[in-house]
Amino acid sequence: MNRGRMVIAMSGGVDSSVVAALMVQEGWDAVGVTLQLRSCDDRMASRSCCSADGITQARAVAGALGIPHYVLDCRETFLDRVMRPAWAEYERGRTPSPCLHCNREMKFGYLGEYAERIGAERIATGHYARIEREGDTVRLLRGVDRAKDQSYFLSYLETEQLRRLELPLGGMVKPEVRALARQMGLASAERHESQDICLAVEGLGFPESLRQRFEKDMRLGNFVDPHGKVLGPHEGFHRYTIGQRRGLGIALGERAHVIGLRAEDAAVILSTEDTDLLAAGLRATGVHWYAPPPEHVIAQIRSRHAGAAARLERLGSDTVLAHFDIPQSAVTPGQAVAFYDGEQLIGGGWIDAALPAAADR
């Protein structure tokens, strides 16, 4: 039975290939689509999802499944919607979350527009998170495989984007997906993971890749201590982020880390005290909710963060303070914060500022 048309976001990797096969088995009129986000040279080809190798793999899997496959050239859109805003954040002394912007603007924005044009009801991806539907209500939950859970990266999606989303892998762990790909005889069964090379030039960090891409001058300044004492020159304001310890380019005799970035004079503030990284909470702006938030939530402040119990204080329609039960380290302006009620993602926003730990003492 044909369940309707569905677009499958295909990178050529094992996850999206298994998703495509499962959706075909379920009776969807599946259309495979690969987004070409940037031009990738040969030295990146084996690891980048938008490379010639990835496109070839996706096309081979689609051919084996008997479904059409298309490549959408959206390089300029990606540049305008994801890369330029990311560089603007670095210039402000903030650390951007480009993957969340890419999901909203490209994988579920640009691709969503394409899906509408071809009459597709749903979009399926290989993200490790779960969608539950009950009538008109849609709930987004963490993936069963907590080591692979990607619900944090979906916390910037619009509610309507969630409604059209299918996440077939959310109830599986990675070894199960590999085994299923082998069982199905998919060409990508042994393919390694893509590593977001679409965001950076190989051999360069993401911020330096952006600086060179947009031909911006290196903004030089000084390292300073928490009291304002100049410690020495740094290698470019955009190269540093809160909590960074490696690659600072200065020897202080003790292990130091970045505790602040001051955009007005391009100062990078260093400290050798771990307690200087602690925050009692955060202020988040641009907050949106998928469900009414309770007073107490779990706040996840970066992709590898386990989440922290916090009390919410709402300051307006899209601004909240989250007060941690236990101070958290390296709360970073520009990064996303995702709010959970148990396993359910109930909302998200952008970290605007950390609340000093001393304020609660």
Long-range contacts (C-beta under 8 A, 24 or more apart in sequence): 1-27, 2-27, 2-28, 2-29, 3-27, 3-28, 3-29, 4-28, 4-29, 4-120, 4-121, 4-122, 5-29, 5-30, 5-31, 5-118, 5-119, 5-120, 5-121, 6-30, 6-31, 6-120, 6-121, 6-122, 6-123, 6-124, 6-166, 7-31, 7-33, 7-111, 7-114, 7-115, 7-118, 7-120, 7-122, 7-123, 7-124, 8-32, 8-33, 8-67, 8-123, 8-124, 8-125, 9-33, 9-34, 9-35, 9-107, 9-111, 9-123, 9-124, 9-125, 9-126, 10-34, 10-58, 10-61, 10-62, 10-69, 11-49, 11-50, 11-54, 11-58, 11-126, 11-194, 12-49, 12-53, 12-54, 12-55, 12-56, 12-57, 12-58, 12-61, 12-188, 12-191, 12-194, 13-49, 13-54, 13-57, 13-126, 13-188, 13-191, 13-193, 13-194, 14-177, 14-178, 14-181, 14-186, 14-188, 14-189, 14-190, 14-191, 15-126, 15-128, 15-169, 15-177, 16-58, 16-125, 16-126, 17-57, 17-58, 17-61, 17-181, 17-186, 17-187, 17-188, 17-189, 18-126, 18-168, 18-169, 18-177, 18-180, 18-181, 18-184, 18-186, 19-124, 19-125, 19-126, 19-168, 19-169, 20-61, 20-62, 20-65, 20-67, 20-124, 21-61, 21-65, 21-181, 21-184, 21-186, 22-168, 23-124, 23-166, 23-168, 24-65, 24-66, 24-67, 28-122, 28-124, 30-65, 30-67, 31-67, 31-68, 31-69, 31-70, 31-118, 31-120, 32-58, 32-59, 32-61, 32-62, 32-65, 32-67, 32-68, 32-69, 32-70, 33-69, 33-70, 33-71, 33-72, 33-111, 33-114, 34-58, 34-69, 34-70, 34-71, 34-72, 35-71, 35-72, 35-74, 35-78, 35-106, 35-107, 35-110, 35-111, 36-71, 36-72, 36-73, 36-74, 36-75, 37-74, 37-75, 37-78, 37-102, 37-106, 37-198, 38-75, 38-78, 38-198, 39-75, 40-197, 40-198, 43-202, 44-197, 44-202, 46-192, 47-192, 47-194, 47-195, 47-197, 48-194, 48-195, 48-197, 48-198, 49-194, 49-196, 49-197, 49-198, 50-198, 51-197, 54-194, 57-187, 57-188, 57-191, 60-187, 60-188, 61-186, 61-187, 61-188, 64-185, 64-186, 64-187, 72-110, 72-111, 72-114, 74-106, 74-110, 77-105, 77-106, 77-110, 78-102, 78-106, 78-198, 81-105, 81-106, 81-109, 81-110, 82-106, 83-210, 83-213, 83-214, 84-214, 86-206, 86-210, 87-207, 87-210, 87-211, 87-213, 87-214, 87-216, 89-334, 90-207, 90-210, 90-211, 90-237, 90-238, 91-216, 91-219, 91-238, 91-263, 92-263, 92-334, 93-237, 93-261, 93-262, 93-263, 93-333, 94-261, 94-332, 94-333, 94-334, 95-241, 95-242, 95-332, 95-333, 95-334, 95-335, 96-334, 96-335, 97-156, 97-334, 97-335, 97-336, 97-350, 98-199, 98-206, 99-153, 99-196, 99-199, 99-303, 100-153, 100-155, 100-156, 100-336, 101-156, 102-199, 103-153, 103-154, 103-156, 103-157, 104-156, 104-157, 104-158, 104-161, 108-157, 108-158, 108-161, 108-164, 108-165, 109-161, 112-161, 112-164, 115-164, 121-164, 122-164, 122-165, 122-166, 123-164, 123-165, 123-166, 124-165, 124-166, 124-167, 124-168, 125-165, 125-166, 125-167, 126-169, 127-151, 127-153, 127-154, 127-167, 127-169, 127-170, 128-167, 128-169, 128-170, 128-172, 128-174, 129-154, 129-167, 129-170, 129-345, 130-167, 130-170, 130-171, 131-162, 131-165, 131-166, 131-167, 131-170, 138-162, 138-163, 138-165, 138-290, 139-290, 139-291, 139-344, 140-290, 140-344, 140-345, 141-170, 141-343, 141-344, 141-345, 142-340, 142-343, 142-345, 143-169, 143-170, 143-171, 144-170, 144-171, 144-172, 144-173, 145-172, 145-173, 145-174, 147-174, 148-173, 148-174, 151-338, 151-345, 152-300, 152-302, 152-303, 152-336, 152-338, 152-345, 153-303, 154-345, 155-336, 155-338, 155-339, 155-345, 155-347, 155-348, 156-336, 156-348, 158-288, 159-288, 159-290, 162-290, 205-239, 207-238, 207-239, 208-236, 208-238, 208-239, 210-238, 211-236, 211-238, 219-266, 220-266, 221-265, 221-266, 221-267, 221-268, 222-266, 222-267, 222-268, 223-248, 223-250, 223-267, 223-268, 223-269, 223-270, 224-267, 224-268, 224-269, 224-270, 225-269, 225-270, 225-271, 226-259, 226-269, 226-271, 226-276, 231-270, 234-268, 237-261, 237-263, 237-266, 237-268, 240-268, 241-332, 242-277, 242-330, 242-331, 242-332, 242-333, 243-277, 243-329, 243-330, 243-332, 274-329, 275-357, 277-329, 277-330, 278-327, 278-328, 278-329, 278-357, 279-324, 279-327, 279-328, 279-329, 279-331, 279-354, 279-355, 279-356, 279-357, 280-323, 280-324, 280-327, 280-355, 280-356, 280-357, 280-358, 280-359, 280-360, 281-310, 281-321, 281-322, 281-323, 281-324, 281-354, 281-355, 281-360, 282-321, 282-322, 282-331, 282-337, 282-351, 282-352, 282-353, 282-354, 282-355, 283-315, 283-319, 283-320, 283-321, 283-351, 283-352, 283-353, 283-355, 284-319, 284-320, 284-321, 284-322, 284-337, 284-349, 284-350, 284-351, 284-352, 285-318, 285-319, 285-349, 285-350, 285-352, 286-318, 286-349, 286-350, 287-318, 287-319, 287-320, 287-347, 287-348, 287-349, 288-318, 288-347, 288-348, 288-349, 289-346, 289-347, 290-345, 290-346, 290-347, 291-341, 291-344, 291-346, 291-347, 292-346, 293-339, 293-341, 293-346, 293-347, 294-341, 297-322, 297-339, 297-340, 297-341, 297-346, 298-339, 298-340, 298-341, 298-342, 299-324, 299-337, 299-338, 299-339, 299-340, 300-337, 300-338, 300-339, 300-340, 301-328, 301-331, 301-332, 301-335, 301-337, 301-351, 302-330, 302-332, 302-335, 307-340, 312-339, 318-349, 319-352, 320-349, 321-355, 323-355, 323-360, 327-357, 327-360
